[in-house]
Amino acid sequence: MTQFFGKPRSHMKKTAIATSVFLLGMALNAATLDPVLLWPDGAPGALGTEDKDKPTLTPYIPDTGPAPRAAIVICPGGGYGGLAQHEGRDYAMWLNAHGIAGFVLKYRLGSHGYRHPAMLQDAARAVRIVRSRCEEWGVDPSRVGIMGSSAGGHLASTLLTHFDGGDVAASDPVERESSRPDLGILCYPVITMGEYTHQGTKNNLLGNNPSPELVKLLSNELQVTKQTPPCFIWHTFEDDGVPVENSLGFASALRRAGVPFDLHIYEKGRHGIGLGDKPPFANTHPWAADCLFWLKTRGFLRN
């Protein structure tokens, strides 16, 4: 019988099946709550009152594991023109399987007429809401991260570099909370609006003729400071949608600022790969295990 790392393949197959059943059970043993309107009375700058004008946050809360638990706000990709479910709900279920609460953000889109700063407003509000309702959701307000893929990675990196500490004098208690994430996870992210940008993402975010000042402001590799939170960043060499230079540039900026980061560049893999698997996540891309290891070092993973 063929051997694999010293064990028969039949043994490895049984182990994989057992692991998949275990993770599926954990993922199913979680509560998916109704979407929460970010602004019940209407978002700032709303262009209408349709569903596309109403950003929401959908909580996925594990029923197992100790509380208060870590939480991550998830920004799906889609070029600021759509929202990819496999980079939203699937990530939340994966996090749930490891005892972390996931919150999938439905943010406003360029394809619906929105431009910066609407998307950043939505991401900041999402982090504030998680902190403001931490007791209800069993979340530790000091362990709230943000995660994004592709254009969602740009949105996540925008909040990582454009956060604020909240307004203590605000009449809205949500607005009193800090929007600074405690860490960031960036999956094949768009980072720059410069040479290596994804043009469709840039157009949807900034319009067709943005000013040089706006291009610089939203080129997040130029906005990193020593206050930027620690980050896990991954990309693939083969990515022909968003150049790997986006991740390399952001990591270099973090290095110069003295901000801790984990950077992984894998040779193989197309753009938009996500986890590379579906529930129960028995065969995820290696980045998932690397990320879990990093989350544990950051105190986000305790099981």
KEMARSE-970159 format. One record per residue (C-alpha): residue number from 1; chain; x, y, z. Coordinates in nm, 3 decimals. Layout:
N
+-----+-------+---------+---------+---------+
!   n ! chain !       X !       Y !       Z !
+-----+-------+---------+---------+---------+
! NUM !     A !       X !       Y !       Z !
...
+-----+-------+---------+---------+---------+
This chain:
303
+-----+-------+---------+---------+---------+
!   n ! chain !       X !       Y !       Z !
+-----+-------+---------+---------+---------+
!   1 !     A !   0.000 !   0.000 !   0.000 !
!   2 !     A !   0.129 !   0.346 !  -0.087 !
!   3 !     A !   0.260 !   0.535 !   0.213 !
!   4 !     A !   0.212 !   0.906 !   0.287 !
!   5 !     A !   0.424 !   1.062 !   0.564 !
!   6 !     A !   0.469 !   0.717 !   0.713 !
!   7 !     A !   0.097 !   0.628 !   0.721 !
!   8 !     A !  -0.116 !   0.436 !   0.470 !
!   9 !     A !  -0.333 !   0.646 !   0.240 !
!  10 !     A !  -0.638 !   0.464 !   0.372 !
!  11 !     A !  -0.554 !   0.594 !   0.719 !
!  12 !     A !  -0.512 !   0.951 !   0.588 !
!  13 !     A !  -0.846 !   0.929 !   0.407 !
!  14 !     A !  -1.023 !   0.815 !   0.724 !
!  15 !     A !  -0.855 !   1.097 !   0.918 !
!  16 !     A !  -0.966 !   1.354 !   0.660 !
!  17 !     A !  -1.324 !   1.227 !   0.673 !
!  18 !     A !  -1.328 !   1.237 !   1.053 !
!  19 !     A !  -1.185 !   1.591 !   1.049 !
!  20 !     A !  -1.442 !   1.710 !   0.796 !
!  21 !     A !  -1.730 !   1.566 !   0.998 !
!  22 !     A !  -1.595 !   1.732 !   1.314 !
!  23 !     A !  -1.559 !   2.074 !   1.150 !
!  24 !     A !  -1.899 !   2.049 !   0.984 !
!  25 !     A !  -2.054 !   1.974 !   1.322 !
!  26 !     A !  -1.886 !   2.278 !   1.472 !
!  27 !     A !  -1.990 !   2.501 !   1.181 !
!  28 !     A !  -2.350 !   2.386 !   1.206 !
!  29 !     A !  -2.340 !   2.434 !   1.582 !
!  30 !     A !  -2.351 !   2.812 !   1.539 !
!  31 !     A !  -2.620 !   3.076 !   1.524 !
!  32 !     A !  -2.670 !   3.280 !   1.208 !
!  33 !     A !  -2.865 !   3.584 !   1.319 !
!  34 !     A !  -3.071 !   3.824 !   1.113 !
!  35 !     A !  -2.881 !   4.104 !   0.940 !
!  36 !     A !  -2.840 !   4.419 !   1.146 !
!  37 !     A !  -2.888 !   4.756 !   0.977 !
!  38 !     A !  -2.577 !   4.965 !   1.028 !
!  39 !     A !  -2.792 !   5.280 !   1.040 !
!  40 !     A !  -3.157 !   5.206 !   1.127 !
!  41 !     A !  -3.253 !   5.562 !   1.031 !
!  42 !     A !  -3.061 !   5.560 !   0.704 !
!  43 !     A !  -2.693 !   5.557 !   0.613 !
!  44 !     A !  -2.507 !   5.886 !   0.572 !
!  45 !     A !  -2.512 !   5.989 !   0.207 !
!  46 !     A !  -2.772 !   5.726 !   0.115 !
!  47 !     A !  -2.891 !   5.761 !  -0.246 !
!  48 !     A !  -3.228 !   5.596 !  -0.179 !
!  49 !     A !  -3.415 !   5.356 !   0.043 !
!  50 !     A !  -3.374 !   5.030 !  -0.148 !
!  51 !     A !  -3.188 !   4.728 !  -0.015 !
!  52 !     A !  -2.872 !   4.840 !  -0.200 !
!  53 !     A !  -2.878 !   5.163 !   0.000 !
!  54 !     A !  -2.896 !   4.984 !   0.336 !
!  55 !     A !  -2.562 !   4.840 !   0.453 !
!  56 !     A !  -2.596 !   4.552 !   0.698 !
!  57 !     A !  -2.394 !   4.325 !   0.922 !
!  58 !     A !  -2.484 !   3.956 !   0.953 !
!  59 !     A !  -2.360 !   3.789 !   1.275 !
!  60 !     A !  -2.242 !   3.426 !   1.279 !
!  61 !     A !  -2.195 !   3.334 !   1.645 !
!  62 !     A !  -2.045 !   2.999 !   1.756 !
!  63 !     A !  -2.255 !   2.808 !   2.009 !
!  64 !     A !  -1.946 !   2.633 !   2.138 !
!  65 !     A !  -1.625 !   2.758 !   2.293 !
!  66 !     A !  -1.561 !   3.004 !   2.572 !
!  67 !     A !  -1.705 !   3.354 !   2.578 !
!  68 !     A !  -1.617 !   3.629 !   2.548 !
!  69 !     A !  -1.475 !   3.522 !   2.214 !
!  70 !     A !  -1.279 !   3.698 !   1.942 !
!  71 !     A !  -1.467 !   3.846 !   1.649 !
!  72 !     A !  -1.380 !   3.936 !   1.292 !
!  73 !     A !  -1.572 !   4.167 !   1.058 !
!  74 !     A !  -1.560 !   4.019 !   0.707 !
!  75 !     A !  -1.554 !   4.233 !   0.391 !
!  76 !     A !  -1.628 !   4.018 !   0.082 !
!  77 !     A !  -1.455 !   4.100 !  -0.245 !
!  78 !     A !  -1.612 !   4.189 !  -0.576 !
!  79 !     A !  -1.431 !   4.491 !  -0.717 !
!  80 !     A !  -1.661 !   4.732 !  -0.526 !
!  81 !     A !  -1.918 !   4.620 !  -0.782 !
!  82 !     A !  -2.054 !   4.307 !  -0.610 !
!  83 !     A !  -2.009 !   4.089 !  -0.301 !
!  84 !     A !  -1.868 !   3.736 !  -0.328 !
!  85 !     A !  -2.053 !   3.496 !  -0.096 !
!  86 !     A !  -1.761 !   3.254 !  -0.069 !
!  87 !     A !  -1.551 !   3.541 !   0.070 !
!  88 !     A !  -1.822 !   3.628 !   0.322 !
!  89 !     A !  -2.046 !   3.355 !   0.458 !
!  90 !     A !  -1.792 !   3.079 !   0.397 !
!  91 !     A !  -1.525 !   3.268 !   0.591 !
!  92 !     A !  -1.770 !   3.321 !   0.878 !
!  93 !     A !  -1.848 !   2.948 !   0.895 !
!  94 !     A !  -1.478 !   2.867 !   0.889 !
!  95 !     A !  -1.413 !   3.108 !   1.175 !
!  96 !     A !  -1.709 !   2.965 !   1.368 !
!  97 !     A !  -1.559 !   2.618 !   1.340 !
!  98 !     A !  -1.265 !   2.753 !   1.539 !
!  99 !     A !  -1.464 !   2.941 !   1.801 !
! 100 !     A !  -1.440 !   3.290 !   1.648 !
! 101 !     A !  -1.748 !   3.501 !   1.576 !
! 102 !     A !  -1.779 !   3.621 !   1.216 !
! 103 !     A !  -1.971 !   3.929 !   1.103 !
! 104 !     A !  -2.030 !   3.956 !   0.728 !
! 105 !     A !  -2.053 !   4.314 !   0.607 !
! 106 !     A !  -2.280 !   4.412 !   0.319 !
! 107 !     A !  -2.127 !   4.745 !   0.227 !
! 108 !     A !  -2.238 !   4.996 !  -0.031 !
! 109 !     A !  -2.103 !   4.953 !  -0.385 !
! 110 !     A !  -1.976 !   5.160 !  -0.672 !
! 111 !     A !  -2.206 !   4.970 !  -0.907 !
! 112 !     A !  -2.496 !   5.125 !  -0.712 !
! 113 !     A !  -2.362 !   5.477 !  -0.745 !
! 114 !     A !  -2.158 !   5.500 !  -0.426 !
! 115 !     A !  -1.802 !   5.626 !  -0.399 !
! 116 !     A !  -1.554 !   5.680 !  -0.118 !
! 117 !     A !  -1.614 !   5.746 !   0.172 !
! 118 !     A !  -1.939 !   5.543 !   0.181 !
! 119 !     A !  -1.757 !   5.208 !   0.194 !
! 120 !     A !  -1.520 !   5.321 !   0.469 !
! 121 !     A !  -1.814 !   5.460 !   0.667 !
! 122 !     A !  -1.978 !   5.117 !   0.649 !
! 123 !     A !  -1.667 !   4.927 !   0.759 !
! 124 !     A !  -1.599 !   5.164 !   1.049 !
! 125 !     A !  -1.961 !   5.145 !   1.163 !
! 126 !     A !  -1.950 !   4.765 !   1.151 !
! 127 !     A !  -1.653 !   4.748 !   1.390 !
! 128 !     A !  -1.820 !   4.998 !   1.622 !
! 129 !     A !  -2.144 !   4.795 !   1.626 !
! 130 !     A !  -1.962 !   4.474 !   1.719 !
! 131 !     A !  -1.797 !   4.650 !   2.012 !
! 132 !     A !  -2.119 !   4.822 !   2.120 !
! 133 !     A !  -2.308 !   4.491 !   2.132 !
! 134 !     A !  -2.027 !   4.277 !   2.268 !
! 135 !     A !  -2.222 !   4.154 !   2.571 !
! 136 !     A !  -2.520 !   4.051 !   2.359 !
! 137 !     A !  -2.302 !   3.855 !   2.117 !
! 138 !     A !  -2.049 !   3.723 !   2.371 !
! 139 !     A !  -1.760 !   3.909 !   2.208 !
! 140 !     A !  -1.443 !   4.047 !   2.363 !
! 141 !     A !  -1.430 !   4.416 !   2.257 !
! 142 !     A !  -1.050 !   4.409 !   2.276 !
! 143 !     A !  -1.033 !   4.127 !   2.018 !
! 144 !     A !  -1.222 !   4.259 !   1.717 !
! 145 !     A !  -1.046 !   4.221 !   1.382 !
! 146 !     A !  -1.128 !   4.288 !   1.018 !
! 147 !     A !  -1.081 !   4.062 !   0.718 !
! 148 !     A !  -1.118 !   4.117 !   0.345 !
! 149 !     A !  -1.045 !   3.965 !   0.006 !
! 150 !     A !  -0.953 !   4.148 !  -0.315 !
! 151 !     A !  -1.152 !   4.476 !  -0.310 !
! 152 !     A !  -1.277 !   4.370 !   0.033 !
! 153 !     A !  -0.909 !   4.356 !   0.127 !
! 154 !     A !  -0.878 !   4.714 !   0.009 !
! 155 !     A !  -1.170 !   4.811 !   0.230 !
! 156 !     A !  -1.019 !   4.626 !   0.526 !
! 157 !     A !  -0.679 !   4.788 !   0.469 !
! 158 !     A !  -0.850 !   5.127 !   0.439 !
! 159 !     A !  -0.999 !   5.091 !   0.787 !
! 160 !     A !  -0.667 !   4.956 !   0.916 !
! 161 !     A !  -0.508 !   5.286 !   0.810 !
! 162 !     A !  -0.800 !   5.533 !   0.845 !
! 163 !     A !  -0.961 !   5.447 !   1.181 !
! 164 !     A !  -1.051 !   5.673 !   1.471 !
! 165 !     A !  -1.101 !   5.636 !   1.845 !
! 166 !     A !  -1.471 !   5.720 !   1.845 !
! 167 !     A !  -1.657 !   6.033 !   1.955 !
! 168 !     A !  -1.710 !   6.025 !   2.331 !
! 169 !     A !  -1.960 !   6.311 !   2.304 !
! 170 !     A !  -2.178 !   6.141 !   2.041 !
! 171 !     A !  -2.547 !   6.097 !   2.121 !
! 172 !     A !  -2.538 !   5.763 !   1.936 !
! 173 !     A !  -2.363 !   5.513 !   2.168 !
! 174 !     A !  -2.233 !   5.319 !   1.866 !
! 175 !     A !  -2.037 !   5.623 !   1.750 !
! 176 !     A !  -1.860 !   5.642 !   2.087 !
! 177 !     A !  -1.678 !   5.317 !   2.010 !
! 178 !     A !  -1.338 !   5.298 !   1.841 !
! 179 !     A !  -1.330 !   5.185 !   1.480 !
! 180 !     A !  -0.969 !   5.062 !   1.507 !
! 181 !     A !  -0.952 !   4.687 !   1.441 !
! 182 !     A !  -0.724 !   4.488 !   1.669 !
! 183 !     A !  -0.579 !   4.305 !   1.369 !
! 184 !     A !  -0.631 !   4.258 !   0.997 !
! 185 !     A !  -0.642 !   3.960 !   0.760 !
! 186 !     A !  -0.586 !   4.056 !   0.396 !
! 187 !     A !  -0.649 !   3.793 !   0.130 !
! 188 !     A !  -0.503 !   3.875 !  -0.217 !
! 189 !     A !  -0.594 !   4.237 !  -0.143 !
! 190 !     A !  -0.610 !   4.540 !  -0.364 !
! 191 !     A !  -0.399 !   4.789 !  -0.167 !
! 192 !     A !  -0.284 !   5.062 !  -0.401 !
! 193 !     A !  -0.467 !   5.299 !  -0.633 !
! 194 !     A !  -0.137 !   5.354 !  -0.815 !
! 195 !     A !   0.065 !   5.154 !  -1.067 !
! 196 !     A !  -0.037 !   4.805 !  -0.950 !
! 197 !     A !  -0.404 !   4.872 !  -0.881 !
! 198 !     A !  -0.700 !   4.679 !  -1.016 !
! 199 !     A !  -0.856 !   4.935 !  -1.248 !
! 200 !     A !  -1.217 !   4.822 !  -1.208 !
! 201 !     A !  -1.188 !   4.841 !  -0.831 !
! 202 !     A !  -1.036 !   5.189 !  -0.855 !
! 203 !     A !  -1.308 !   5.315 !  -1.089 !
! 204 !     A !  -1.588 !   5.180 !  -0.870 !
! 205 !     A !  -1.436 !   5.333 !  -0.557 !
! 206 !     A !  -1.312 !   5.669 !  -0.683 !
! 207 !     A !  -1.482 !   5.729 !  -1.017 !
! 208 !     A !  -1.308 !   5.767 !  -1.352 !
! 209 !     A !  -1.111 !   6.086 !  -1.285 !
! 210 !     A !  -1.009 !   6.101 !  -0.919 !
! 211 !     A !  -0.775 !   6.374 !  -0.798 !
! 212 !     A !  -0.411 !   6.285 !  -0.727 !
! 213 !     A !  -0.479 !   6.363 !  -0.359 !
! 214 !     A !  -0.763 !   6.110 !  -0.344 !
! 215 !     A !  -0.555 !   5.846 !  -0.522 !
! 216 !     A !  -0.281 !   5.895 !  -0.263 !
! 217 !     A !  -0.525 !   5.889 !   0.029 !
! 218 !     A !  -0.670 !   5.554 !  -0.078 !
! 219 !     A !  -0.334 !   5.399 !  -0.170 !
! 220 !     A !  -0.310 !   5.235 !   0.168 !
! 221 !     A !   0.056 !   5.139 !   0.147 !
! 222 !     A !   0.117 !   5.516 !   0.175 !
! 223 !     A !  -0.105 !   5.552 !   0.483 !
! 224 !     A !   0.057 !   5.301 !   0.721 !
! 225 !     A !   0.175 !   5.435 !   1.057 !
! 226 !     A !   0.305 !   5.274 !   1.374 !
! 227 !     A !  -0.058 !   5.273 !   1.497 !
! 228 !     A !  -0.168 !   5.042 !   1.214 !
! 229 !     A !  -0.278 !   4.707 !   1.364 !
! 230 !     A !  -0.084 !   4.381 !   1.306 !
! 231 !     A !  -0.174 !   4.202 !   0.983 !
! 232 !     A !  -0.181 !   3.861 !   0.820 !
! 233 !     A !  -0.137 !   3.900 !   0.444 !
! 234 !     A !  -0.142 !   3.639 !   0.172 !
! 235 !     A !  -0.133 !   3.636 !  -0.207 !
! 236 !     A !  -0.030 !   3.406 !  -0.491 !
! 237 !     A !   0.242 !   3.453 !  -0.748 !
! 238 !     A !   0.004 !   3.335 !  -1.020 !
! 239 !     A !  -0.266 !   3.593 !  -0.941 !
! 240 !     A !  -0.340 !   3.762 !  -1.273 !
! 241 !     A !  -0.627 !   3.972 !  -1.137 !
! 242 !     A !  -0.460 !   4.171 !  -0.860 !
! 243 !     A !  -0.079 !   4.186 !  -0.881 !
! 244 !     A !   0.115 !   4.042 !  -0.590 !
! 245 !     A !   0.292 !   4.378 !  -0.559 !
! 246 !     A !  -0.013 !   4.500 !  -0.366 !
! 247 !     A !   0.062 !   4.266 !  -0.076 !
! 248 !     A !   0.438 !   4.311 !  -0.101 !
! 249 !     A !   0.401 !   4.689 !  -0.090 !
! 250 !     A !   0.175 !   4.684 !   0.214 !
! 251 !     A !   0.404 !   4.444 !   0.400 !
! 252 !     A !   0.702 !   4.669 !   0.322 !
! 253 !     A !   0.514 !   4.968 !   0.461 !
! 254 !     A !   0.429 !   4.775 !   0.778 !
! 255 !     A !   0.793 !   4.678 !   0.814 !
! 256 !     A !   0.909 !   5.038 !   0.783 !
! 257 !     A !   0.656 !   5.143 !   1.048 !
! 258 !     A !   0.754 !   4.863 !   1.286 !
! 259 !     A !   0.411 !   4.696 !   1.271 !
! 260 !     A !   0.411 !   4.314 !   1.314 !
! 261 !     A !   0.286 !   4.110 !   1.020 !
! 262 !     A !   0.277 !   3.762 !   0.871 !
! 263 !     A !   0.326 !   3.757 !   0.492 !
! 264 !     A !   0.267 !   3.448 !   0.277 !
! 265 !     A !   0.320 !   3.440 !  -0.099 !
! 266 !     A !   0.216 !   3.106 !  -0.248 !
! 267 !     A !   0.322 !   3.011 !  -0.598 !
! 268 !     A !  -0.001 !   2.845 !  -0.708 !
! 269 !     A !  -0.356 !   2.976 !  -0.699 !
! 270 !     A !  -0.590 !   3.190 !  -0.903 !
! 271 !     A !  -0.738 !   3.519 !  -0.792 !
! 272 !     A !  -1.054 !   3.489 !  -0.583 !
! 273 !     A !  -0.974 !   3.142 !  -0.452 !
! 274 !     A !  -1.110 !   3.210 !  -0.102 !
! 275 !     A !  -1.068 !   2.906 !   0.119 !
! 276 !     A !  -1.033 !   2.686 !  -0.186 !
! 277 !     A !  -1.302 !   2.462 !  -0.039 !
! 278 !     A !  -1.662 !   2.452 !   0.075 !
! 279 !     A !  -1.809 !   2.346 !   0.409 !
! 280 !     A !  -1.704 !   2.136 !   0.595 !
! 281 !     A !  -1.362 !   2.270 !   0.492 !
! 282 !     A !  -1.163 !   1.949 !   0.492 !
! 283 !     A !  -0.929 !   2.061 !   0.211 !
! 284 !     A !  -0.872 !   2.431 !   0.257 !
! 285 !     A !  -0.585 !   2.618 !   0.095 !
! 286 !     A !  -0.273 !   2.619 !   0.317 !
! 287 !     A !  -0.324 !   2.987 !   0.401 !
! 288 !     A !  -0.611 !   2.890 !   0.631 !
! 289 !     A !  -0.390 !   2.680 !   0.860 !
! 290 !     A !  -0.118 !   2.945 !   0.851 !
! 291 !     A !  -0.373 !   3.208 !   0.948 !
! 292 !     A !  -0.507 !   3.001 !   1.237 !
! 293 !     A !  -0.152 !   2.962 !   1.369 !
! 294 !     A !  -0.107 !   3.340 !   1.349 !
! 295 !     A !  -0.444 !   3.409 !   1.514 !
! 296 !     A !  -0.336 !   3.189 !   1.802 !
! 297 !     A !  -0.014 !   3.387 !   1.845 !
! 298 !     A !  -0.225 !   3.706 !   1.854 !
! 299 !     A !  -0.457 !   3.565 !   2.124 !
! 300 !     A !  -0.760 !   3.538 !   1.892 !
! 301 !     A !  -0.768 !   3.158 !   1.893 !
! 302 !     A !  -0.782 !   2.992 !   2.233 !
! 303 !     A !  -0.914 !   2.643 !   2.164 !
+-----+-------+---------+---------+---------+
